[in-house]
């Protein structure tokens, strides 16, 4: 399972992170800069307890759902350098939150090529494909 937690692009002789399609993990967003490591990719590692691995395109519906669930992603938090998200922004979501939103009918669309394979620990490829912007 260690291979799931690769965060680099192959430095140190390690293979690059993989996406849910089995290819090399592509960037999710640099504006806003996303990812657990704030590297623009939905990379993960042992300290990423939230598993921020689903590259999703925000919708008003999802942002309202997330706020109601206790994770306000739309309100700016200047003290943390966070401008707040708006519909259309791409962001690395916690896999469990995306799955929770899917079950509630509020899941945002995902970019499969930018969604880390670790997402398959909390949801299925079929569920992700059903919400894909970049159809497999």
N, C-alpha and C positions, 0 to 999 in steps of 0.2 A: 504494500500500500504506500510505501515511501514515494514511489513515482508520482503519485497524485499531488504531492506537496512541492513539486519543483516550482521555484519562482523565477529562475533566471532563464535567459534565452539560450542556454547551452554553455555559458561560461563555466569554467572549472571542470570541463569535460562531461558535464551532465547534459542529458537531452533536454530540448526545449519543452516547455509546458504544452500539454495537448488540450484540444477542445473536445466537446461532446461528439463531434463527428470523427474524431481520431486524427485530425490534422493538427498543425502547429497553431497554438493559441494566438489569435490576432488581437490588436488593441481594441478597447471598447470606447474610450473617450479621453481626450486630453483637455477638452474645454466643455464642461468642467473636468478637471483632472480627477480621475476615479481610481478605484482599486484599493485593496487593503494596504498595499505598499505605496499608494499614490504614484504608480508608474504608468497609469493609463490602461493597464490590463487587469483582468479579473484573476490575477495570480493568487495563490494561497500558500499557506505555510502552517507549521505547527502552532503558531501563536494566534492564528486567525480562527478564533472559536466560533465566530458567526458564519464562517464559510462564505465570504463575499465573492461568489463565483459566477453568478448569473448576470450576463450583460443584457440589460433591459432598457428599452426606450420608455421614458416616463409618460404617463397619461394623467390627466386630472383625476380620473377615477382611482387609479392606483395611489396617487399622492394623498388623496382623501382617505382611502382605506388604510394606508400606512400610518397616517396621523392619528386616526381613530384607534389603531392598534398600539399606539404608544411610541411610534418612531416618526416624528415630524421631519420629513425630508425637504419640505417646501419653505420653511421659515429660515431666513438667514441667521447664521450664528457667527458674527464677526470675530468673536474671541477665539474661534477655532479656524478662522479663515475660510468659512463655509458660506457661500453666497445664497444657498437654498436652490433647490431644483425646480424646474418648470416643465410643463409638457414638452416633449420633444428632446429633452436632455437624455443622454445615455449615462447609465450608472451601474456599477457592480453591486448588485443586491445580494443580501444573504439568501442562500438557497432555501432555507426553511421559510423565510418571509414570502418569497416568490411562490412557493408551494402553497402556503396558507392563502395567499391572494388568489391563486388558481382555483382552489377549492371553494372560495367565496365568489368566484366569477369576476374577479377584479384584477387578474394578472395582466401585466403589461407585456407587449411583444418582446421577444428576445432575439439577439444576434447569436446564432449557433456557433459560428466560427470564432466568436469572442467570448463564449461561455466555457469556462473551465470544465474538464471532465469530472472534477470532484462534485459538480452539481448532480451527477447521477447517484450520489449517496443519499439525496433527499427527494429526488423526483425521477421521472423516467424520460428517456429520450423521446418517446412518443408524445408526452405532455409538452415538452419543450418544442418539438417540431410543430405541434398544433398551434403554437403561439409564435412561430418563427417569422422574422422579417426576411431572413435569407433562407428560403426553403431548401431542405436537403435534397 
